[in-house]
Amino acid sequence: MSTTPPCGDFRYTVRACCQTSALAEEFADWLRGGHLADVVAAGALDAELLRLDDSASSPAITLEVRYRFTDRAAFEAYERDHAPRLREEGRHRFPAERGIVFTRSTATVVG
């Protein structure tokens, strides 16, 4: 029996830890207002925005965006050709001084 990897076997995740609920809502509005669509237009298959449950026990709120790419090569093309501009826009609107900390990770789907 042969198996083929699912379409969209590469993931890119961005976490944003926001120090206030107002900042988290502003960031989520910005994402929903066009940034998610911009990343999809730049190569992602789709995107989803989540508020992590552990945010309920902390004054900080963690939002997570999960982007799905067809493969690592598609993600690398996104990083090379589009990510610098899109990340700069985010850093300009949401600098660390405003109380938001970003972390990024990538993963390959293995099952």
Order of alpha helices (4+ residues) and beta strands (2+ residues): beta-alpha-alpha-beta-beta-alpha-alpha-beta
